[in-house]
């Protein structure tokens, strides 16, 4: 299977799934998506998240002058 990668100017944001509040906003310095031979990834420190709540990931992809934002359909839950 051929790997596909996001453009190097791709960022993540974390949204509270219940309130739709942005918990981690897009930031060109701290929310950049990384890439290795296995694909794209990001590391997320969970210390500031509320336990037993659901969150969703939003991805911003910038390619030239075009910007697209995608909601990842799978939510994740922070457990104790």
C-alpha positions as CSV (number, residue, x, y, z in Angstrom):
1,X,0.0,0.0,0.0
2,X,1.3,3.4,-0.9
3,X,1.6,5.9,2.0
4,X,-0.1,9.3,1.5
5,X,1.0,12.3,3.5
6,X,-0.5,15.7,4.4
7,X,1.3,18.8,3.1
8,X,4.0,20.1,5.5
9,X,1.8,23.1,6.4
10,X,-0.9,21.0,8.3
11,X,-2.1,21.7,11.8
12,X,-4.5,20.1,14.4
13,X,-7.0,21.6,16.7
14,X,-8.9,19.9,19.5
15,X,-12.6,20.6,20.0
16,X,-14.8,19.6,23.0
17,X,-17.4,17.3,21.3
18,X,-20.2,18.3,23.7
19,X,-19.9,22.1,23.8
20,X,-18.1,22.6,20.4
21,X,-15.6,24.8,22.3
22,X,-12.1,24.9,20.9
23,X,-9.8,23.5,23.6
24,X,-6.6,23.6,21.5
25,X,-6.6,26.2,18.7
26,X,-4.7,25.9,15.5
27,X,-1.2,27.4,16.1
28,X,1.5,27.4,13.4
29,X,4.2,26.9,16.1
30,X,2.7,24.3,18.5
31,X,0.1,22.3,16.6
32,X,2.0,21.4,13.5
33,X,1.4,17.8,12.3
34,X,4.6,15.7,12.1
35,X,5.4,13.0,9.6
36,X,7.6,9.9,9.5
37,X,7.8,6.7,7.4
38,X,4.6,5.4,9.0
39,X,2.5,8.5,8.2
40,X,1.4,11.7,9.8
41,X,1.0,12.1,13.6
42,X,1.0,14.6,16.5
43,X,1.7,14.3,20.2
44,X,-0.9,15.6,22.5
45,X,-0.3,16.3,26.2
46,X,-3.5,15.3,28.0
47,X,-2.9,17.1,31.3
48,X,-5.3,19.9,30.6
49,X,-8.2,17.8,29.4
50,X,-11.3,16.9,31.5
51,X,-11.6,13.2,32.3
52,X,-14.7,11.4,31.1
53,X,-15.3,13.9,28.3
54,X,-15.2,13.4,24.5
55,X,-13.1,15.5,22.1
56,X,-12.7,15.6,18.4
57,X,-9.8,16.5,16.1
58,X,-9.9,19.1,13.4
59,X,-7.2,19.3,10.8
60,X,-6.2,22.5,8.8
61,X,-4.3,21.8,5.6
62,X,-2.6,24.7,3.8
63,X,-1.4,24.2,0.3
64,X,-0.3,27.3,-1.5
65,X,-3.0,30.0,-1.0
66,X,-5.7,27.3,-0.4
67,X,-6.8,26.4,3.2
68,X,-9.1,23.5,4.0
69,X,-10.4,22.4,7.4
70,X,-11.5,18.8,8.0
71,X,-13.3,17.4,11.0
72,X,-12.1,13.9,11.8
73,X,-15.3,11.8,12.3
74,X,-14.0,9.7,15.2
75,X,-14.2,11.2,18.7
76,X,-11.9,10.3,21.6
77,X,-12.6,10.1,25.3
78,X,-10.2,11.0,28.1
79,X,-10.4,8.4,30.9
80,X,-9.0,8.6,34.4
